[in-house]
């Protein structure tokens, strides 16, 4: 069902046009990277501030609160461009191991944000009042650094895998044929049919 | 004129292949390092530039932010530069003939010079410069040019021929 869904996305007029254009894809990818550079950099600095590595003279609340809005806009830009690239080759992305890993990592990011929101990101003023940055804030920052860096690397990896869609499609057809033949009872009776199926695979 | 001697260079022995090219993982791993490097350098520059534009960390002066981040900017630049040189070494002829690469180098050299001259001067004093927004805009434009050039390298194959 999910496969049918991604095939449908890819075949919409909008994404068919996007796929056909030679310049739109690299421009969208460039904007994706601009978003990564500007706002990925802000995530790095926020996390490093929580870890006490950088901007130590600035209150944590200043860094977290002031960068929140630009980071959200940046995420919107990066995610929109990411979705445009996914939509234009949705079926390829569906089979792409790096893309799947990236989605799982996104889910993990969302879970960690929800877990740490109340104690860390939602209440940075309390972190400033504590004599030392609490352990859970440091854990949240370390996880965030690790996860976002992995997401960026998985994103780069997507381009290195090209799922052999032709072979996958051919295999799906063969499987459909085989089940159709077996339903008519011919599959078991005729030995050579079995051979055909094996060689086609 | 004395006697001519011809020296035969043992080419097959001199031309060793770049070890980077004998590993399938080397290039993508270097690319990831390159990306993290530019997230640090361009990201920290952007924090300062956005503050010049009145976005983001505007409660601090750009000068304070520049003092906070300059080391990370420089560190990111160094990582980006050296990983970039290694990536370049994998196929120098291709890059030399690739027009997005040449544009990227133009933007990169301009951005670095701009950053360490005009931009640096603008964020050196705690009183915000009168043309701060223009300087921030130029800085962001130049760094975005570097990124666009870098992405287009992979989408242009026939070298310098534009058609």
Contacts between the chains, C-beta under 8 A, distances in Angstrom:
chain1	res1	chain2	res2	distance
A	22	B	155	7.8
A	25	B	155	7.7
A	26	B	151	5.5
A	26	B	152	5.4
A	26	B	154	7.8
A	26	B	155	4.5
A	27	B	148	7.9
A	29	B	151	5.2
A	30	B	147	5.9
A	30	B	148	4.4
A	30	B	151	4.3
A	30	B	152	7.3
A	33	B	35	7.8
A	33	B	147	4.9
A	33	B	150	7.5
A	33	B	151	6.0
A	34	B	144	5.4
A	34	B	147	5.4
A	34	B	148	7.8
A	36	B	35	7.1
A	36	B	39	6.2
A	37	B	38	5.5
A	37	B	39	5.5
A	37	B	42	3.9
A	37	B	43	5.9
A	37	B	46	7.3
A	37	B	143	7.3
A	37	B	147	6.1
A	38	B	42	6.7
A	38	B	43	6.1
A	38	B	46	4.4
A	39	B	43	7.4
A	40	B	39	4.2
A	40	B	43	6.0
A	41	B	39	4.9
A	41	B	40	6.2
A	41	B	41	7.9
A	41	B	42	6.1
A	41	B	43	0.8
A	41	B	44	5.8
A	41	B	46	6.0
A	41	B	47	7.1
A	42	B	43	5.9
A	42	B	46	7.3
A	42	B	47	6.3
A	42	B	56	7.6
A	44	B	39	6.2
A	44	B	40	6.2
A	44	B	43	6.1
A	45	B	43	6.7
A	45	B	44	6.6
A	45	B	47	6.4
A	45	B	69	7.2
A	45	B	72	7.3
A	48	B	72	7.9
A	54	B	68	6.6
A	54	B	69	7.3
A	54	B	72	6.3
A	55	B	68	4.6
A	55	B	69	7.5
A	57	B	64	7.8
A	57	B	68	7.1
A	58	B	60	6.4
A	58	B	64	7.7
A	58	B	68	6.7
A	62	B	57	7.1
A	62	B	59	5.9
A	62	B	60	6.9
A	63	B	57	7.2
A	66	B	56	5.6
A	66	B	57	4.5
A	66	B	58	7.0
A	66	B	59	6.2
A	67	B	47	7.5
A	67	B	56	5.8
A	67	B	57	6.5
A	69	B	55	8.0
A	69	B	56	7.3
A	70	B	50	6.1
A	70	B	55	5.9
A	70	B	56	4.5
A	149	B	36	6.2
A	152	B	32	7.0
A	152	B	35	5.5
A	152	B	36	6.8
A	152	B	39	7.2
A	153	B	32	4.3
A	153	B	35	7.7
A	156	B	28	6.2
A	156	B	31	5.4
A	156	B	32	5.5
A	156	B	35	6.3
A	157	B	28	6.6
A	159	B	154	8.0
A	160	B	28	5.8
